[in-house]
Structure formats: structure tokens, C-alpha cells
Amino acid sequence: MIIDEIIKKGLLELSSKANASYRIDNIILGKSIYTMKNSDRVFNDINICLVILEQGYGFAYFQSEFNFESFQNFVNRDLREILKTPVPPYLKVAIADAIYSVLNNLNKRYRYKNLRGELRTKARQRAKVLVEEIPIGSKVLLLGASSEIIEECNNKNMQLTVLDLEPTKIGLEFSKIIIEDSAKLLEEKIEKAEYIIATGMIFVSESADTILNYSRINNRRLILYMETGSNFGRELLDFGAYRVLSEIFPYYDFSGDTKYFMHKKKVISFPSLI
């Protein structure tokens, strides 16, 4: 799996850092209860996993249930030993994110930009950044319903399809777009798309390999916006992503400025021989 390759590469690089710490200091688990713009529904399908090391952190949203007691076995231990045992996908993603958080901090890789304003203002800014390079009228597949991204795609008259895994969202309408079932339609819809926009949760749902490999093989432009796995966003350019927006915790729905940085695949053009 791609996430395993990312972890292997990160651990290899981290092994060259004499002062790197691998001990998990803290794991925070919880449930997010939230609403969406212009919706009177309250959703509770998203859980959170925050893995804290001495020199960084890793974050993942996820939808499966969890057992608090089982996580006592993971705290105050070397993450390399934990990864040798079966762990839930969301914990593996959060640990991978933590590895690259440490690397990014030690290597001083961050070149931040900022989203500014209140929650919805920052969500609109993020949506504009995500779709700014997509031509008007393009066929776009959005994986994971986001009302601001839907609005921005509609503003550019895109032929938009929205898929989500959460049953309570399937069938809902946002800005005249009906949310459809990702579990049933994913492969069919990605074949028809010119551009794919997806969240970092594709790693937790274990659909990342399918989406990234398809994008690479079929030359589709995959745009990722990542809270889940944001610290390893840059690595995904080697696996099929075209652009990646890595959003830094605390995210846009917290008050104050939100830091993010963009990664973009370099497109090599050759001079004409004519």
C-alpha cells in the first residue's frame, strides 16, 4: 500500500537524524459533532485521532468506531514497534503524519501561507485555492462533501459529481448537487472525471491506492486537500497527485489564522521541434 511506502521512506530519512524521538507521548481520540453550511442537519460521523510525539504530531479524521482501552497499549512506546503490529488504518495514517511532522520540523521545510477570517470565510478561501487551476466547465469529481467547494465549482460552471461514504449525507442536496454513494460509484465516477478533488481521508478509507494509481496511469489531475495526513502531503506528488493543499493543525474551523502550504507537481514541457 502507498501509505506503507510513505512510512518506510519517512522512517529511513528519520533514522539519519541523531536527535529524533520515536516515542508516542499522547494519543487524543474523540468525536466531531458538526454541521455544514446552509444545512439544518447535525452530523456525528467523524471521529478524530491525534498522535503526539515530542517533536511533532500526526492527525487523522476517521469514521469507524474505536475502543479507548486498546489505545493504552500504544502510548509511551516506540512507534516503530507499534507499526509492526496490526493497527487500525486511521492510527497508521496518524503515525505516518507524525513521522513527517518531525521531519518537516527538523528540516524546517514549512513555507506557510495563511487563511484569514472567520470559519466560513476561511473555508471559501480554501475552496478557491483548490479549484483555481481547474478550467471553467471541466468534469470534476469531489470525494467528500464540502459545501464551499461545491459552491466554488458551481461558480465556475463545472460539471460536478459529489460522492461521500457517510449514509446520512447520501441523497442530500447542496447548491443543486445531489450527494451520491462513494461505496457504490467510486470507480465508475473517477473514469468519467477530468479532475478529482479528494481529502486525506482517502487513506483512512483505504481508497487512496485506487485513486492515486488511477490518476497517475490515466493522466487525471488529482487535487488533495489534507487535514488528515497533511504533513506527508508533499510525498504524494510521487504517487499520482497533481496538487496538494496541506492544512496545519489547528484547522480552518478554529479561530485565528490557519496555516497551510501548497505542493504542486512539476510539469516538464519540451521545446517544439517544428
N, C-alpha and C positions, 0 to 999 in steps of 0.2 A: 504494500500500500504506500501511497505517496507520503502520508504522514510518518510512516516508519523511516522512509528515506530522509525526510526532513530532520527527524530526530537524530538519526545516525550521523548526518553531516554536522548538526549542531554540537553533538557530544564530542565529535572528533575535533572540531575547532576549539571547543571549550577546554579540552584536555591540554591544550598548549598554553593555557592561562594559569600561571603558577598560583594566583590568589583566588581562583574560582571556588565557590562553595556550592555543593550539590544537596545540602540538607534542606528538607522541607520544614519550614518553621511553623507554618499555619495553613489551614485549609478552611475557607469560608464557603458554606453551602446555604442556599436559600431559594425562595420562590418569588418571582416577579408577578405582581398583580397590576395590570396596566390597561389603558385604553388607547384608542387610535383616533387621529384627527377626524372630526365630523362623524364620530360613531358614538352611540349611547351604550355600546356593549362593553362589558368589563371582561378581560381575558386573564387566565391564570395558567396558560400552557407552558410558560417559560420558567425554567429554573436557572440558577447561577452557580458556577464553581470558580472560586478564586484561589489559586495556589500561590503562596507567598514564600519566596526564598530570601536569604539575607541580602542578595544583590539585585533582586528583581521580582517580578510576579508573572503569573500566567492566568488567563481568563477564558472561560467558555460559557456560553448560553447552551442549554440543552432542554429536551422535552421529556426524557424518560424519568421514572421515579428513582429515588435514591434512599439509602439506609445510612443514617448518621453514624451508627455504631461501627459500621465496617470501615469508616474513614480513620478511626483511631489507629489502625494498623499502618497508615501512610504518613502520619505526622512524626517529625523528629527522625526521619530516615533518609537515606541517600536515594535520590530519585532514580539513579541508575539501577539500584536493586529493585525498586518498585516496578520499573518498566520490564523487568524480566518475568514478572507475574502477570496473569490476566487482569486487566483493569478496564473499567467502563470507557467507551470511546471518548466521552467528554473529559474524563480525567487525563487520558493520554494527550488530548489536544491542549488542555490547560498546562500540562507539564511541558509539552513541546513549546508552547508560548512562553513559559517561564525560562526555558533554556535560552531562547533567542532574546528575551528581555535582558538577561545577564550579559549576553554577548553584545547587544546593542549598547548597553550602559558602559561596559568595559572598553568598547571600541569607539565610544562617542559618535555613533552613527546618526543620531537623530538630527534632522533639519526640519524643524516644525513649521507648520502653518497653523492658522487658528480659525475656528468657527466662533463667531461672537454674537451675543444677544440672548434672548430667552429661548426656551426649548424648541418651539416650533420654528422660530427664525433660523436657528442653527440646523434644524432638520431640512429646511428648504435650501440653505446654503450647501449642505452636503449633497442633496439631490442634484443641484445644478452642477457641482463639480463632477459628479458621477457620469452625467449624460452629456457634458459639454462637447465631447468629441464625436457624439453619435449624430449622423446626418438626419435632417428632417425627413420624416416619412419612413424611417427604417423599420424592419421587423425585429422587435425586441421581446425577449423573454425575461421576465423578472421572477426570480426564485426567492420567495419570502415577501409577503405583502407588506408594503410600506406606502402609506397614503401620500407622503410628499414626493416620493419617486414616481408614483403613478401620475400625480398631477404634473410633474415636470415633463414626463414622457408625453402626456396629452398636450401640453403646451407646444410641443414640437411635432404634433400630428403623427406620432409614431404608431405603428401597428403593434399594439401591446397585448401580450398574454401574461397573466399573473398566476403563478402556481404557489401553493402552500401545503404543508403537511398537516397543519392543525385542523381537525374536523370542524371546530366551531367557527372557523373563518371561511371554509369552503362554501361557496354559494353566496357569500356577502358581496355587495356591490360598492365600489369606491370610484367616484368620478366616472360612472357609467361602465366600469370594467368589473366583470364578474370573476371572483377568485375561484380557480379550479384546483383539482386534486393532483398534487405533485406525485403521490404514490402510484397513480394510475397513468399519468400522462407525460411523465418527465422525458422519456426517450423520444416519444412522438413529437413533442414540442421543441426540443433542442434541435431536431433535424430541420425544422422549418425556420429557425431563428437566424438572423444575421448577427445580432448582438445578444449576449447573455449577461444579465446583471444578477449577482448572487451574493449572499452573505457568507461569513466564515462558518456558519452553522452547517454548511455542506460537509465539513469534516466530521462533525458530530453525528450527522445523519448517515454518514458513510457513503454519500453520493459524490464526493469530491473526485475520486478516481474517474468515474464515468464522465463527469462534466469537464474536467481538465483534459483528459485524454481525447475526448471528442473535439474539444475546442482546438487542440493542437493539431490533430490529424486532419480536421476538416477546415482549418484556417478560419475558425469563427473567432470573433473578438470577445473575450471573456473579461468582464469588469467586475471586480470584487470589492465589496466594502466590508471591512472586518473590524468588529469589536472582538468577537471570538477569534483567537489566533492572530491578532493584529501584529504581534512582534515578529512573526515569521512571514509576513506578507511579501517582503521582497523576494524570498526564495521561490515564490510561486510563479514568477516570471519564467523560470526554467522549466515549468511543468505545464504551460499552456495558457497562463493568464496574460492578458494584454495590459491592463491597468489594475492597480490595487491601491485602494484608499485604506490606510491603516489608522484607525482612530485610537487614541491613547486614553486609558482609564484615568480619571473619571470621564464618562462619555457625554454625548451631547445633551442627554436628558438630566444632567446635573447642572447646577448654576455655575456661572463664570465661563471663561473662555475654554474651549475644547481644543486640545492639540491633535493634529493629525499630520501625516505625511503621505505623499503620493509616490508610487513606484510605477514606472512605465517601461514596457518592452521597447528596446531599440529596434527600429525598422531600418534595415540596411537597403539603400537604394543604389543601383548601379547605373553609371552613365550610359546613355544610349549610344549604340554603335553606328546609328544611321547618320 
